[in-house]
Amino acid sequence: MQTFCYPESLALFKENTPLVLDALQLFHNTFGQYPFIKEKYGHVQFGLGGGQEHQTSTFISSPGESLMAHEVAHQWFGNKVTCASWQDIWLNEGFATFLASMYFEQKYPANTVTTRKNEIENITSLPGGSVWVDDTANVGRIFNARLSYRKGSHLLYMLRWKLGDEIFFKAIQQYLIDPAVSFGFATTNDLKRNLEQISKKDLTEFFNDWFYGQGYPSYNAQWSQVDNNYVRIKLSQAPSHESVNFFEMPVPLLFKSTTQQKIIVIDHKLNGEIFYENIGFVADSVLIDPEYWLISRNNTSEKITDSSEEKNNIQIFPNPVQSRLSVYLRNFNSEKNASLNIYNVGGQLIYKKEILFYNGSFYAEIDTKDFARGIYFVKIYSGSKILVVKKLIK
């Protein structure tokens, strides 16, 4: 590595510029070899602010670790593959910001959550704004730090969260060697095409919401403990901008008690959708997106009472059933325990489960894939007394 700097900055550049080698090695290992492997890499000090990512020789005003990581990332994203238009500038700047964050999260992991939180607070400080540049005659809009850099970076965080590390990084590696764009020019559709080829998923909805669309969701999770293991969750969202009526994303929820915690992931596709999840303990609180993978703001969670006006209320669903039946009991307040029994039309007992109520509630999921087609009866007993009967069709 070579460095050219002003004499008065020599000591600072000697001390700091070697730090970029760790970032260069990380990106080389993660995204494929340094694109100019047969040449050197270096820095040139110049009198303007910030940096400029020339191939193999980055111009920087001062050797800050974050700036150097960002600029060397451009050797892959910006120099090996260059955005084909200003509308897609995030392919340069969003990626470079994302890679610099990757480097810092690996080197300084204790700061990860706080840094992500601060960046998302900046992205969501205004209700609108898209990663897609809608005014290419406006230099300030093209190089908008909130949108082209930080929101572009966190769009990649969300793709990584949605697809998983293995698929995400494999797809980005393929994008970089795609003959249609490698050492050439790319649009967002080129990136999308490579992501879809590797993941086997249609990402049209994702890019419509998060790239072309503006704003972000505010999530609300209403939840109740329905027995000693299961929780009932109603997940809703309010978008901040009219351009998107609903943001589809897997949403992580952290359930906590004084001694245990567990993250579950809700595949959020409908507003107000209800989910039942086995967390394995009685929780006292919920955090939405605790590791800050998602662009969102003002998220709230609310524990509500699991109650019903109808005494000994039972819900069985779906009905007719195919392979898995949910049984949800509420307002069995006079009972401490009972049994759940399923009989076929001939009166033969084919399933039985003992019930221990939690505040009058109980929830179970039953594997019914081996049940023969026909009519069944679900009966709840307390001792020899039948509390309730429901008809079930398979």
C-alpha positions as CSV (number, residue, x, y, z in Angstrom):
1,M,0.0,0.0,0.0
2,Q,1.3,3.5,-0.9
3,T,0.3,6.8,0.7
4,F,0.9,10.3,-0.5
5,C,0.2,13.1,2.0
6,Y,1.2,16.5,3.1
7,P,4.4,16.7,5.2
8,E,2.5,18.0,8.2
9,S,0.1,15.0,8.1
10,L,2.8,12.3,7.7
11,A,2.7,11.1,11.3
12,L,-1.1,10.8,11.3
13,F,-1.2,9.0,7.9
14,K,1.5,6.6,9.0
15,E,-0.4,5.7,12.1
16,N,-3.9,5.4,10.6
17,T,-3.7,4.2,7.0
18,P,-2.6,0.6,8.0
19,L,-6.1,0.2,9.5
20,V,-7.6,0.0,6.1
21,L,-5.9,-3.3,5.4
22,D,-8.2,-5.1,7.8
23,A,-11.2,-3.7,6.0
24,L,-9.7,-4.6,2.6
25,Q,-9.1,-8.2,3.8
26,L,-12.7,-8.5,5.1
27,F,-14.2,-7.3,1.9
28,H,-11.8,-9.5,-0.1
29,N,-12.9,-12.6,1.9
30,T,-16.6,-11.7,1.8
31,F,-17.3,-10.4,-1.7
32,G,-14.5,-11.9,-3.8
33,Q,-10.9,-10.8,-4.5
34,Y,-9.9,-7.2,-4.5
35,P,-10.9,-6.2,-8.0
36,F,-7.5,-4.7,-8.9
37,I,-5.4,-7.5,-7.3
38,K,-2.6,-7.1,-9.8
39,E,-2.1,-3.5,-8.7
40,K,-1.6,-1.7,-5.4
41,Y,-4.0,0.2,-3.2
42,G,-3.2,3.5,-1.6
43,H,-4.3,7.0,-0.5
44,V,-3.7,10.5,-1.7
45,Q,-4.4,13.4,0.6
46,F,-6.2,16.3,-0.9
47,G,-7.6,19.6,0.3
48,L,-11.3,18.9,-0.2
49,G,-13.6,17.4,2.5
50,G,-14.4,13.7,2.6
51,G,-13.0,11.2,0.1
52,Q,-13.1,10.2,-3.6
53,E,-12.9,6.6,-4.6
54,H,-10.6,6.5,-7.6
55,Q,-9.6,3.0,-8.8
56,T,-6.7,1.8,-6.6
57,S,-6.0,5.3,-5.2
58,T,-8.5,6.9,-2.9
59,F,-8.3,10.6,-2.3
60,I,-9.0,11.5,1.3
61,S,-8.8,14.7,3.4
62,S,-7.9,12.8,6.6
63,P,-7.4,9.1,7.4
64,G,-10.4,8.4,9.6
65,E,-11.1,4.7,10.0
66,S,-14.7,4.9,8.9
67,L,-13.9,7.0,5.8
68,M,-11.1,4.7,4.7
69,A,-13.4,1.6,5.1
70,H,-16.1,3.3,3.1
71,E,-13.8,4.4,0.3
72,V,-12.0,1.0,0.0
73,A,-15.5,-0.6,-0.3
74,H,-16.0,1.4,-3.4
75,Q,-13.3,-0.6,-5.1
76,W,-16.0,-3.3,-5.4
77,F,-19.2,-1.2,-5.4
78,G,-18.5,1.9,-7.5
79,N,-15.4,0.9,-9.4
80,K,-15.8,-2.8,-10.3
81,V,-19.6,-2.3,-10.7
82,T,-20.7,1.3,-11.2
83,C,-24.3,2.6,-11.0
84,A,-25.7,3.1,-14.5
85,S,-27.6,6.3,-13.6
86,W,-27.9,8.8,-10.8
87,Q,-31.2,7.2,-9.9
88,D,-29.3,4.2,-8.7
89,I,-26.5,6.0,-6.9
90,W,-27.2,3.8,-3.8
91,L,-25.5,0.9,-5.6
92,N,-22.3,2.9,-5.0
93,E,-23.0,4.8,-1.8
94,G,-25.5,2.5,0.0
95,F,-23.2,-0.5,-0.5
96,A,-20.1,1.4,0.6
97,T,-21.9,2.6,3.8
98,F,-23.1,-1.0,4.4
99,L,-19.7,-2.5,4.0
100,A,-18.1,0.1,6.4
101,S,-20.8,-0.8,8.9
102,M,-20.0,-4.5,8.5
103,Y,-16.4,-3.8,9.2
104,F,-17.1,-1.8,12.3
105,E,-19.6,-4.4,13.6
106,Q,-16.9,-7.1,13.3
107,K,-14.2,-5.0,14.9
108,Y,-16.3,-3.2,17.5
109,P,-19.3,-5.6,18.2
110,A,-20.3,-3.9,21.4
111,N,-21.3,-0.8,19.5
112,T,-23.5,-2.6,16.9
113,V,-27.0,-2.1,18.4
114,T,-26.4,1.5,19.4
115,T,-25.0,2.4,15.9
116,R,-27.8,0.8,14.1
117,K,-30.4,2.5,16.3
118,N,-28.8,5.9,15.7
119,E,-28.7,5.4,11.9
120,I,-32.3,4.3,11.8
121,E,-33.4,7.3,13.9
122,N,-31.7,9.5,11.3
123,I,-33.3,7.6,8.4
124,T,-36.8,8.0,10.0
125,S,-36.3,11.5,11.2
126,L,-38.6,12.6,8.3
127,P,-41.7,10.7,7.2
128,G,-40.8,10.4,3.5
129,G,-37.9,9.9,1.1
130,S,-37.0,7.0,-1.2
131,V,-33.7,5.3,-1.9
132,W,-34.6,5.8,-5.6
133,V,-33.5,9.3,-6.7
134,D,-36.5,11.1,-8.1
135,D,-34.6,14.3,-9.0
136,T,-31.3,13.7,-10.8
137,A,-30.8,17.4,-11.5
138,N,-30.4,18.0,-7.8
139,V,-26.9,17.2,-6.5
140,G,-28.1,17.4,-3.0
141,R,-30.8,14.9,-3.6
142,I,-28.4,12.5,-5.4
143,F,-25.9,12.5,-2.6
144,N,-28.5,12.7,0.2
145,A,-26.8,11.2,3.3
146,R,-30.1,10.1,4.9
147,L,-31.4,8.4,1.8
148,S,-28.7,7.4,-0.7
149,Y,-26.2,6.4,2.0
150,R,-27.9,5.4,5.2
151,K,-31.3,4.2,3.9
152,G,-29.6,2.5,1.0
153,S,-27.3,0.7,3.5
154,H,-30.2,-0.4,5.7
155,L,-32.1,-1.6,2.7
156,L,-29.2,-4.1,2.4
157,Y,-29.5,-4.9,6.1
158,M,-33.1,-5.8,5.5
159,L,-32.3,-7.9,2.5
160,R,-29.7,-9.7,4.6
161,W,-32.3,-10.2,7.3
162,K,-35.0,-11.4,4.9
163,L,-32.8,-13.8,2.9
164,G,-30.3,-15.0,5.5
165,D,-26.6,-14.5,5.5
166,E,-25.7,-17.5,3.3
167,I,-28.1,-16.6,0.4
168,F,-27.6,-12.8,0.7
169,F,-23.8,-12.9,0.4
170,K,-23.8,-15.6,-2.3
171,A,-26.2,-13.4,-4.3
172,I,-24.0,-10.3,-3.9
173,Q,-20.9,-12.3,-4.9
174,Q,-22.8,-13.4,-8.1
175,Y,-23.9,-9.8,-8.8
176,L,-20.2,-8.7,-8.7
177,I,-19.2,-11.3,-11.3
178,D,-22.3,-11.1,-13.4
179,P,-20.9,-10.6,-17.0
180,A,-23.7,-8.1,-17.7
181,V,-22.4,-5.7,-15.0
182,S,-18.9,-6.7,-13.8
183,F,-16.3,-4.0,-14.6
184,G,-19.3,-2.2,-16.1
185,F,-22.6,-0.5,-15.2
186,A,-25.6,-1.8,-13.2
187,T,-29.1,-0.8,-12.3
188,T,-31.1,-1.8,-9.3
189,N,-32.9,-4.3,-11.5
190,D,-29.6,-6.0,-12.2
191,L,-29.0,-6.4,-8.4
192,K,-32.6,-7.6,-8.0
193,R,-32.2,-10.2,-10.8
194,N,-29.2,-11.7,-9.1
195,L,-30.8,-11.7,-5.7
196,E,-33.9,-13.5,-7.1
197,Q,-31.8,-16.0,-9.0
198,I,-30.0,-17.2,-5.9
199,S,-32.8,-16.9,-3.4
200,K,-35.6,-18.3,-5.7
201,K,-37.8,-15.5,-4.3
202,D,-39.8,-12.8,-6.0
203,L,-38.5,-9.5,-4.5
204,T,-40.7,-7.2,-6.5
205,E,-42.8,-6.3,-3.4
206,F,-39.7,-5.6,-1.4
207,F,-38.2,-3.2,-3.9
208,N,-41.5,-1.5,-4.5
209,D,-41.9,-0.9,-0.8
210,W,-38.3,-0.1,0.2
211,F,-36.5,1.2,-2.9
212,Y,-39.2,3.1,-4.8
213,G,-41.6,3.6,-1.9
214,Q,-41.1,6.3,0.8
215,G,-41.2,6.2,4.5
216,Y,-41.3,3.4,7.0
217,P,-43.7,1.4,9.2
218,S,-44.5,1.9,12.9
219,Y,-45.3,-1.5,14.4
220,N,-47.8,-2.3,17.2
221,A,-47.8,-5.7,18.8
222,Q,-50.8,-6.6,21.0
223,W,-50.1,-9.8,22.8
224,S,-51.5,-12.1,25.6
225,Q,-50.2,-15.2,27.3
226,V,-52.7,-18.0,26.4
227,D,-51.1,-20.8,28.5
228,N,-47.8,-21.6,30.1
229,N,-46.0,-21.8,26.7
230,Y,-48.0,-20.0,24.0
231,V,-48.7,-16.4,23.3
232,R,-51.3,-14.8,21.0
233,I,-50.0,-11.9,18.9
234,K,-51.8,-9.3,16.9
235,L,-49.3,-7.4,14.7
236,S,-50.3,-4.2,13.0
237,Q,-48.4,-1.3,11.4
238,A,-49.0,2.3,10.4
239,P,-46.9,3.5,7.3
240,S,-45.5,7.0,7.6
241,H,-46.0,7.9,3.9
242,E,-48.9,7.4,1.5
243,S,-46.7,5.9,-1.2
244,V,-46.7,2.5,0.6
245,N,-49.9,1.1,2.2
246,F,-48.1,-1.9,3.9
247,F,-44.5,-3.0,4.3
248,E,-44.1,-6.7,4.0
249,M,-41.2,-8.0,6.2
250,P,-40.4,-10.7,8.7
251,V,-40.6,-8.9,12.1
252,P,-38.5,-10.2,15.0
253,L,-40.1,-10.0,18.5
254,L,-38.1,-10.6,21.7
255,F,-40.2,-12.1,24.5
256,K,-38.7,-11.7,28.0
257,S,-39.2,-12.8,31.5
258,T,-37.0,-12.2,34.5
259,T,-35.1,-15.5,33.7
260,Q,-35.7,-16.3,30.1
261,Q,-36.0,-14.7,26.7
262,K,-36.7,-15.9,23.1
263,I,-36.8,-14.2,19.7
264,I,-39.6,-15.3,17.4
265,V,-40.0,-14.0,13.8
266,I,-43.4,-13.1,12.5
267,D,-43.9,-13.2,8.7
268,H,-45.9,-9.9,8.6
269,K,-48.0,-9.9,5.4
270,L,-51.4,-8.6,6.6
271,N,-52.2,-5.7,8.9
272,G,-53.8,-6.9,12.1
273,E,-52.9,-10.6,11.4
274,I,-53.0,-12.9,14.5
275,F,-50.3,-15.4,15.3
276,Y,-49.9,-18.1,18.0
277,E,-46.4,-18.9,19.0
278,N,-44.8,-21.3,21.4
279,I,-42.2,-19.4,23.4
280,G,-41.9,-22.0,26.1
281,F,-42.4,-19.8,29.2
282,V,-44.6,-17.1,30.6
283,A,-43.3,-13.7,29.4
284,D,-43.7,-10.3,30.9
285,S,-42.6,-8.0,28.1
286,V,-41.9,-7.8,24.3
287,L,-39.4,-5.8,22.3
288,I,-40.0,-5.3,18.6
289,D,-36.8,-5.7,16.4
290,P,-34.4,-5.7,19.3
291,E,-31.3,-5.9,17.1
292,Y,-32.5,-3.1,14.7
293,W,-32.6,-5.0,11.4
294,L,-35.6,-3.1,10.2
295,I,-36.3,0.6,9.2
296,S,-39.1,1.5,11.6
297,R,-39.9,4.0,14.2
298,N,-42.2,4.5,17.3
299,N,-42.8,0.8,17.7
300,T,-45.1,-0.2,20.6
301,S,-46.1,-3.4,22.3
302,E,-49.0,-3.9,24.6
303,K,-49.9,-6.8,26.8
304,I,-53.7,-7.4,26.9
305,T,-55.9,-9.6,28.9
306,D,-56.9,-12.9,27.3
307,S,-60.6,-12.9,28.0
308,S,-63.9,-13.7,26.4
309,E,-67.5,-12.8,27.4
310,E,-68.6,-16.4,26.6
311,K,-67.9,-18.9,29.4
312,N,-66.0,-22.0,28.4
313,N,-65.2,-20.5,24.9
314,I,-63.5,-22.9,22.5
315,Q,-62.1,-22.1,19.0
316,I,-60.8,-24.7,16.7
317,F,-59.2,-23.7,13.4
318,P,-58.8,-24.2,10.6
319,N,-62.1,-26.2,10.2
320,P,-62.1,-28.1,7.9
321,V,-58.5,-29.0,8.8
322,Q,-55.7,-30.5,6.7
323,S,-52.5,-31.2,8.6
324,R,-52.5,-29.0,11.7
325,L,-55.3,-28.1,14.1
326,S,-55.2,-25.2,16.6
327,V,-57.4,-25.4,19.7
328,Y,-57.8,-22.3,21.8
329,L,-59.7,-22.3,25.1
330,R,-60.7,-19.2,26.9
331,N,-62.7,-18.2,30.0
332,F,-62.5,-21.6,31.7
333,N,-62.1,-19.7,34.9
334,S,-63.8,-22.2,37.2
335,E,-61.5,-25.0,36.0
336,K,-57.9,-25.7,37.0
337,N,-57.4,-28.6,34.7
338,A,-59.2,-30.7,32.2
339,S,-58.6,-32.9,29.2
340,L,-58.9,-32.4,25.5
341,N,-60.3,-35.4,23.6
342,I,-60.9,-36.0,19.9
343,Y,-63.3,-38.8,18.8
344,N,-64.1,-40.1,15.3
345,V,-67.7,-40.4,14.2
346,G,-67.8,-44.0,15.5
347,G,-67.0,-42.8,19.0
348,Q,-63.4,-44.0,19.1
349,L,-60.9,-41.9,21.0
350,I,-58.1,-41.0,18.7
351,Y,-56.4,-38.2,20.6
352,K,-56.1,-37.0,24.2
353,K,-54.2,-34.3,25.9
354,E,-54.3,-33.2,29.5
355,I,-54.9,-29.5,30.0
356,L,-53.5,-27.2,32.6
357,F,-55.2,-23.8,32.3
358,Y,-53.3,-20.5,32.6
359,N,-55.7,-17.8,33.9
360,G,-58.6,-19.8,32.4
361,S,-56.9,-20.1,29.0
362,F,-55.1,-22.9,27.0
363,Y,-53.8,-23.3,23.5
364,A,-52.5,-26.3,21.6
365,E,-51.5,-27.3,18.1
366,I,-52.3,-30.8,17.1
367,D,-50.8,-32.8,14.2
368,T,-53.7,-34.1,12.1
369,K,-52.0,-35.2,8.9
370,D,-52.6,-38.9,9.8
371,F,-56.2,-38.4,10.6
372,A,-58.5,-40.1,8.1
373,R,-61.0,-38.0,6.2
374,G,-64.3,-37.6,8.0
375,I,-66.1,-36.0,10.9
376,Y,-64.7,-35.7,14.4
377,F,-65.8,-34.3,17.7
378,V,-63.6,-32.3,20.0
379,K,-64.7,-32.6,23.6
380,I,-63.3,-30.9,26.7
381,Y,-63.8,-32.9,29.9
382,S,-63.4,-31.9,33.6
383,G,-63.4,-35.2,35.4
384,S,-66.5,-37.0,33.9
385,K,-68.3,-33.8,33.1
386,I,-68.3,-32.6,29.4
387,L,-67.7,-28.8,29.4
388,V,-67.9,-28.2,25.6
389,V,-68.2,-30.1,22.3
390,K,-67.1,-28.9,18.8
391,K,-67.6,-30.6,15.5
392,L,-64.4,-31.0,13.3
393,I,-64.2,-31.9,9.6
394,K,-61.1,-33.4,8.0
